[in-house]
Amino acid sequence: MRTSNVDHQPIAEARRVGPCWRIVVIGSTGSGKSTLARALALRLGVTHVELDALHWEPNWTEAPSDVFRDRVDAATRDSGWAVSGNSSQVRDIIWGRAGTVVWLDLPFRVVALRLARRTFRRIITREELWNGNRERLWVQLATRDSLFLWLLKTYWRRRREYPILFRQPEYAHLTIVHLRSTAEARRYVESVSATAVPAS
C-alpha cells in the first residue's frame, strides 16, 4: 500500500492497472464522492460507475445481494473506471480490481452542510435519481431511513475503519490518496493526468 496526501506530494499518484485507470472514491454520505468520481472519470476518459445506481431498484427497493454483485462485477470487469461508493457488499470486487482508492475525508460540519443542501435541492426540484426514485422530505426528517441519521451513524465509524482496511494484505496493491478538504480534492483532479506513466 502506498499513501499520498496532496499537501505533501504531487497528486499524480493514481495508479493504472495495466493500461487502465481504475479508481474508487469513498467517503461519508454527502461528502461529494460521486461529484469527485465524475470529475476524475472525465479527466481520465474513463467510465463513472455509481454504486447507488446499481444498488437501488424502483421504489427504493434494494437489489438482492447476488444481483448487486453481478451488476458491479459486469460494470468493473473491463477497461477503465472511476467508482463512487462505500458498499461493503462489493468491496472485494472493486478494491480487488482497483489501482487507487481516493478517501474523501472532509470535516463533519462540511459534510453535513453539503448533505443538507443536496437533499433539500433534490426534494424541491423533484430530481429523479436512480430507477425513478426521488428523495422525500418526510423520509429525511422523520424516519430511520434518513440520510442525516445515516451520516451520524457512519461518519466516525468509517473514519476508524478505513485505515484498518487499508492495511489488510488483500489491499496491499492499492495506492491510497487521502483528501481532507475540498481544495485538496480540486487540486487532485487538476493534477491527475491520463497520460501519466503507469506506476510499476
C-alpha positions as CSV (number, residue, x, y, z in Angstrom):
1,M,0.0,0.0,0.0
2,R,1.3,3.5,-0.9
3,T,-0.3,6.5,0.7
4,S,-0.4,10.1,-0.6
5,N,-1.5,13.4,0.9
6,V,-1.8,16.2,-1.6
7,D,-0.3,18.7,0.9
8,H,3.0,16.8,0.7
9,Q,3.3,15.1,-2.6
10,P,2.4,15.6,-6.2
11,I,-1.0,14.0,-6.9
12,A,-0.3,12.0,-10.0
13,E,-0.3,9.1,-7.6
14,A,-3.3,7.5,-9.1
15,R,-2.1,4.2,-10.4
16,R,-3.0,2.4,-13.6
17,V,-3.9,-1.3,-13.6
18,G,-2.2,-2.4,-16.8
19,P,-3.3,0.2,-19.4
20,C,-6.4,1.2,-17.5
21,W,-7.2,3.7,-14.8
22,R,-9.3,2.1,-12.0
23,I,-10.1,4.4,-9.2
24,V,-12.5,4.1,-6.2
25,V,-13.8,7.2,-4.4
26,I,-15.0,6.6,-0.9
27,G,-16.2,8.8,1.9
28,S,-19.2,9.7,4.1
29,T,-22.7,10.1,2.8
30,G,-22.9,13.6,1.3
31,S,-19.2,14.2,1.1
32,G,-19.2,14.5,-2.7
33,K,-18.0,11.1,-3.8
34,S,-20.0,11.0,-7.0
35,T,-19.0,14.5,-7.9
36,L,-15.3,13.7,-7.5
37,A,-15.6,10.4,-9.3
38,R,-17.4,12.0,-12.2
39,A,-14.7,14.7,-12.4
40,L,-11.9,12.1,-12.4
41,A,-13.7,10.0,-15.0
42,L,-14.0,13.0,-17.3
43,R,-10.3,13.9,-16.7
44,L,-9.1,10.4,-17.4
45,G,-11.5,9.5,-20.2
46,V,-13.0,6.5,-18.3
47,T,-16.4,5.4,-17.2
48,H,-18.0,6.7,-14.0
49,V,-19.7,3.8,-12.1
50,E,-22.1,4.9,-9.3
51,L,-22.8,2.1,-6.9
52,D,-26.2,3.6,-5.9
53,A,-27.4,3.3,-9.4
54,L,-26.6,-0.4,-9.4
55,H,-28.0,-1.0,-5.8
56,W,-31.3,0.8,-5.8
57,E,-34.3,-0.5,-7.8
58,P,-37.7,1.3,-8.2
59,N,-39.5,2.4,-5.0
60,W,-36.2,2.5,-3.1
61,T,-36.0,-1.3,-3.1
62,E,-32.5,-2.7,-2.5
63,A,-31.3,-5.1,-5.2
64,P,-30.7,-8.7,-3.9
65,S,-27.0,-9.1,-2.9
66,D,-26.3,-11.6,-5.7
67,V,-27.9,-9.3,-8.3
68,F,-26.0,-6.3,-7.0
69,R,-22.7,-8.2,-7.0
70,D,-23.3,-9.4,-10.6
71,R,-24.0,-5.8,-11.7
72,V,-20.9,-4.5,-10.1
73,D,-18.8,-7.4,-11.5
74,A,-20.0,-6.6,-15.0
75,A,-19.5,-2.8,-14.6
76,T,-15.9,-3.1,-13.4
77,R,-14.7,-6.1,-15.4
78,D,-13.2,-4.3,-18.4
79,S,-11.4,-1.1,-19.3
80,G,-11.0,1.9,-17.0
81,W,-13.4,3.3,-14.5
82,A,-13.9,5.6,-11.5
83,V,-16.3,4.1,-9.0
84,S,-18.1,6.1,-6.3
85,G,-19.5,4.3,-3.3
86,N,-18.7,2.6,0.0
87,S,-20.7,-0.7,-0.1
88,S,-19.0,-3.5,1.8
89,Q,-21.1,-6.0,-0.2
90,V,-18.9,-5.4,-3.2
91,R,-15.7,-4.1,-1.7
92,D,-13.8,-7.3,-2.5
93,I,-14.7,-6.9,-6.2
94,I,-14.0,-3.2,-6.6
95,W,-11.0,-2.8,-4.4
96,G,-9.5,-6.0,-5.7
97,R,-9.6,-4.7,-9.2
98,A,-8.7,-1.0,-8.5
99,G,-5.3,0.6,-8.5
100,T,-6.2,3.6,-6.4
101,V,-8.6,4.3,-3.5
102,V,-9.4,8.0,-3.0
103,W,-10.7,8.7,0.5
104,L,-12.6,12.0,0.6
105,D,-12.4,12.6,4.3
106,L,-14.0,16.0,4.9
107,P,-14.8,17.6,8.3
108,F,-18.2,16.6,9.7
109,R,-19.6,20.1,9.5
110,V,-18.7,20.4,5.8
111,V,-20.3,17.0,5.0
112,A,-23.4,17.8,7.0
113,L,-23.9,21.1,5.2
114,R,-23.3,19.5,1.8
115,L,-25.8,16.8,2.6
116,A,-28.4,19.3,3.7
117,R,-28.0,21.4,0.6
118,R,-28.1,18.4,-1.7
119,T,-31.1,16.8,0.0
120,F,-33.3,19.9,0.0
121,R,-32.3,20.8,-3.5
122,R,-33.4,17.3,-4.7
123,I,-36.6,17.5,-2.8
124,I,-37.5,21.0,-4.1
125,T,-36.6,20.2,-7.7
126,R,-38.0,16.6,-7.5
127,E,-34.8,15.5,-9.1
128,E,-35.0,11.9,-10.4
129,L,-32.2,9.7,-9.1
130,W,-31.8,6.0,-9.9
131,N,-34.6,4.0,-11.5
132,G,-37.2,6.7,-10.9
133,N,-36.5,7.2,-7.2
134,R,-36.8,10.6,-5.6
135,E,-35.9,11.8,-2.2
136,R,-38.9,12.7,0.1
137,L,-39.0,15.2,2.9
138,W,-40.8,13.1,5.4
139,V,-38.3,10.2,5.0
140,Q,-35.4,12.5,5.7
141,L,-36.9,14.2,8.7
142,A,-39.0,11.6,10.4
143,T,-37.8,8.0,9.6
144,R,-34.9,5.7,10.3
145,D,-34.1,5.8,6.6
146,S,-33.0,9.5,6.9
147,L,-29.6,10.2,5.3
148,F,-28.9,12.6,8.2
149,L,-29.3,9.8,10.7
150,W,-27.2,7.5,8.5
151,L,-24.5,10.2,8.4
152,L,-24.5,10.3,12.2
153,K,-24.3,6.5,12.5
154,T,-21.5,6.1,10.0
155,Y,-19.2,9.2,9.8
156,W,-16.9,8.4,12.7
157,R,-17.2,4.6,12.3
158,R,-15.8,4.9,8.8
159,R,-13.0,7.2,9.9
160,R,-12.0,4.4,12.2
161,E,-12.5,1.5,9.8
162,Y,-10.9,2.7,6.6
163,P,-7.3,2.9,7.9
164,I,-7.7,-0.7,9.2
165,L,-9.0,-1.8,5.9
166,F,-6.1,-0.2,4.0
167,R,-3.7,-2.3,6.0
168,Q,-5.3,-5.6,5.1
169,P,-3.0,-7.8,2.9
170,E,-5.6,-8.2,0.2
171,Y,-5.4,-4.5,-0.4
172,A,-1.7,-4.1,-0.3
173,H,-1.6,-3.3,-4.0
174,L,-3.6,-0.2,-3.7
175,T,-2.4,3.4,-3.7
176,I,-4.4,5.3,-1.0
177,V,-5.0,9.0,-1.6
178,H,-6.3,10.8,1.5
179,L,-8.1,14.1,0.8
180,R,-9.1,16.2,3.7
181,S,-10.6,19.3,2.1
182,T,-12.4,20.5,-1.0
183,A,-9.3,22.4,-2.0
184,E,-7.2,19.2,-1.9
185,A,-9.9,17.4,-3.9
186,R,-9.8,20.1,-6.5
187,R,-6.0,20.0,-6.8
188,Y,-6.2,16.3,-7.1
189,V,-8.4,16.4,-10.1
190,E,-6.3,19.1,-11.7
191,S,-3.1,17.1,-11.1
192,V,-4.2,13.7,-12.3
193,S,-3.2,13.1,-15.9
194,A,-4.5,10.5,-18.4
195,T,-1.0,10.5,-20.0
196,A,0.9,9.8,-16.7
197,V,3.3,6.9,-16.8
198,P,1.8,3.8,-15.0
199,A,3.3,3.0,-11.7
200,S,5.5,-0.1,-11.5
